[in-house]
Amino acid sequence: MRLEIITPDRKIYEGEIKSVRVPGKKGSFQILKDHAPIISTLVQGPVFITDESGKQTDYEITGGVIEVRANNIILLAESVR
């Protein structure tokens, strides 16, 4: 899967991943390969990324929107701390 995390100022992350966990409005949820298409609002909280090598990276976002379609994930964050 390919993930992009973008803020109004810059691209924060771009790469191939195994999974990502995001803070959804109704609770956090994880996206894995072949996830159903979805668009969801996000709230303030952590974003946990596991890349293809198993390395974990996390970011703190203040809110935003995520779109998942055909193993392409775009996370538009208000800001990243």
ChimeraX commands (.cxc) that place a marker at each C-alpha (Angstrom):
marker #1 position 0.00,0.00,0.00 radius 0.5
marker #1 position 1.11,3.53,-0.63 radius 0.5
marker #1 position 0.59,6.25,2.00 radius 0.5
marker #1 position 0.87,10.02,1.69 radius 0.5
marker #1 position 0.46,12.37,4.65 radius 0.5
marker #1 position -0.01,15.96,3.53 radius 0.5
marker #1 position -0.55,19.21,5.45 radius 0.5
marker #1 position -1.41,22.60,3.94 radius 0.5
marker #1 position 2.32,23.45,4.11 radius 0.5
marker #1 position 4.13,20.30,2.99 radius 0.5
marker #1 position 4.20,16.56,2.43 radius 0.5
marker #1 position 5.07,14.87,5.73 radius 0.5
marker #1 position 5.32,11.23,4.63 radius 0.5
marker #1 position 5.26,9.23,1.42 radius 0.5
marker #1 position 6.03,5.54,1.05 radius 0.5
marker #1 position 4.99,1.91,0.89 radius 0.5
marker #1 position 3.53,0.56,4.14 radius 0.5
marker #1 position 2.08,-2.60,5.72 radius 0.5
marker #1 position -0.44,-0.80,7.93 radius 0.5
marker #1 position -1.52,2.52,9.38 radius 0.5
marker #1 position -3.65,3.27,12.47 radius 0.5
marker #1 position -5.45,6.61,12.57 radius 0.5
marker #1 position -7.65,8.49,15.09 radius 0.5
marker #1 position -11.13,8.37,13.58 radius 0.5
marker #1 position -14.01,10.46,14.88 radius 0.5
marker #1 position -15.67,7.34,16.36 radius 0.5
marker #1 position -12.41,5.76,17.53 radius 0.5
marker #1 position -9.09,4.73,16.06 radius 0.5
marker #1 position -8.99,2.24,13.19 radius 0.5
marker #1 position -6.37,0.36,11.24 radius 0.5
marker #1 position -5.97,0.11,7.48 radius 0.5
marker #1 position -4.37,-3.00,5.98 radius 0.5
marker #1 position -3.80,-4.14,2.40 radius 0.5
marker #1 position -6.98,-4.43,0.28 radius 0.5
marker #1 position -9.04,-2.33,2.73 radius 0.5
marker #1 position -12.46,-1.36,1.41 radius 0.5
marker #1 position -12.67,2.16,-0.08 radius 0.5
marker #1 position -13.38,4.72,2.64 radius 0.5
marker #1 position -13.36,8.44,3.32 radius 0.5
marker #1 position -13.34,9.41,6.99 radius 0.5
marker #1 position -12.80,12.47,9.17 radius 0.5
marker #1 position -10.00,12.30,11.71 radius 0.5
marker #1 position -9.62,13.91,15.11 radius 0.5
marker #1 position -6.56,14.92,17.11 radius 0.5
marker #1 position -4.42,11.94,17.99 radius 0.5
marker #1 position -1.58,9.64,16.97 radius 0.5
marker #1 position -1.02,8.10,13.54 radius 0.5
marker #1 position 0.99,4.86,13.72 radius 0.5
marker #1 position 2.68,3.65,10.52 radius 0.5
marker #1 position 4.36,0.28,9.96 radius 0.5
marker #1 position 6.43,0.26,6.77 radius 0.5
marker #1 position 7.22,-2.77,4.62 radius 0.5
marker #1 position 10.40,-3.54,6.59 radius 0.5
marker #1 position 8.46,-3.52,9.90 radius 0.5
marker #1 position 9.82,-0.14,11.08 radius 0.5
marker #1 position 7.27,1.84,13.05 radius 0.5
marker #1 position 6.86,5.62,12.82 radius 0.5
marker #1 position 4.28,7.80,14.53 radius 0.5
marker #1 position 3.00,11.33,14.12 radius 0.5
marker #1 position 0.55,13.42,16.13 radius 0.5
marker #1 position -2.12,15.10,13.99 radius 0.5
marker #1 position -4.63,17.77,15.00 radius 0.5
marker #1 position -7.37,16.43,12.73 radius 0.5
marker #1 position -8.04,15.91,9.05 radius 0.5
marker #1 position -9.47,13.56,6.44 radius 0.5
marker #1 position -8.34,10.19,5.10 radius 0.5
marker #1 position -9.18,8.54,1.79 radius 0.5
marker #1 position -8.45,4.87,1.02 radius 0.5
marker #1 position -8.89,3.59,-2.52 radius 0.5
marker #1 position -7.20,0.67,-4.33 radius 0.5
marker #1 position -4.35,0.38,-1.78 radius 0.5
marker #1 position -3.62,4.11,-2.06 radius 0.5
marker #1 position -4.06,6.13,1.12 radius 0.5
marker #1 position -4.09,9.92,1.28 radius 0.5
marker #1 position -4.22,11.52,4.72 radius 0.5
marker #1 position -4.85,15.28,4.64 radius 0.5
marker #1 position -3.90,16.56,8.10 radius 0.5
marker #1 position -4.72,20.00,9.47 radius 0.5
marker #1 position -1.27,19.98,11.08 radius 0.5
marker #1 position 1.31,17.53,12.40 radius 0.5
marker #1 position 3.14,18.02,15.69 radius 0.5
marker link #1:1,2 radius 0.2
marker link #1:2,3 radius 0.2
marker link #1:3,4 radius 0.2
marker link #1:4,5 radius 0.2
marker link #1:5,6 radius 0.2
marker link #1:6,7 radius 0.2
marker link #1:7,8 radius 0.2
marker link #1:8,9 radius 0.2
marker link #1:9,10 radius 0.2
marker link #1:10,11 radius 0.2
marker link #1:11,12 radius 0.2
marker link #1:12,13 radius 0.2
marker link #1:13,14 radius 0.2
marker link #1:14,15 radius 0.2
marker link #1:15,16 radius 0.2
marker link #1:16,17 radius 0.2
marker link #1:17,18 radius 0.2
marker link #1:18,19 radius 0.2
marker link #1:19,20 radius 0.2
marker link #1:20,21 radius 0.2
marker link #1:21,22 radius 0.2
marker link #1:22,23 radius 0.2
marker link #1:23,24 radius 0.2
marker link #1:24,25 radius 0.2
marker link #1:25,26 radius 0.2
marker link #1:26,27 radius 0.2
marker link #1:27,28 radius 0.2
marker link #1:28,29 radius 0.2
marker link #1:29,30 radius 0.2
marker link #1:30,31 radius 0.2
marker link #1:31,32 radius 0.2
marker link #1:32,33 radius 0.2
marker link #1:33,34 radius 0.2
marker link #1:34,35 radius 0.2
marker link #1:35,36 radius 0.2
marker link #1:36,37 radius 0.2
marker link #1:37,38 radius 0.2
marker link #1:38,39 radius 0.2
marker link #1:39,40 radius 0.2
marker link #1:40,41 radius 0.2
marker link #1:41,42 radius 0.2
marker link #1:42,43 radius 0.2
marker link #1:43,44 radius 0.2
marker link #1:44,45 radius 0.2
marker link #1:45,46 radius 0.2
marker link #1:46,47 radius 0.2
marker link #1:47,48 radius 0.2
marker link #1:48,49 radius 0.2
marker link #1:49,50 radius 0.2
marker link #1:50,51 radius 0.2
marker link #1:51,52 radius 0.2
marker link #1:52,53 radius 0.2
marker link #1:53,54 radius 0.2
marker link #1:54,55 radius 0.2
marker link #1:55,56 radius 0.2
marker link #1:56,57 radius 0.2
marker link #1:57,58 radius 0.2
marker link #1:58,59 radius 0.2
marker link #1:59,60 radius 0.2
marker link #1:60,61 radius 0.2
marker link #1:61,62 radius 0.2
marker link #1:62,63 radius 0.2
marker link #1:63,64 radius 0.2
marker link #1:64,65 radius 0.2
marker link #1:65,66 radius 0.2
marker link #1:66,67 radius 0.2
marker link #1:67,68 radius 0.2
marker link #1:68,69 radius 0.2
marker link #1:69,70 radius 0.2
marker link #1:70,71 radius 0.2
marker link #1:71,72 radius 0.2
marker link #1:72,73 radius 0.2
marker link #1:73,74 radius 0.2
marker link #1:74,75 radius 0.2
marker link #1:75,76 radius 0.2
marker link #1:76,77 radius 0.2
marker link #1:77,78 radius 0.2
marker link #1:78,79 radius 0.2
marker link #1:79,80 radius 0.2
marker link #1:80,81 radius 0.2
view
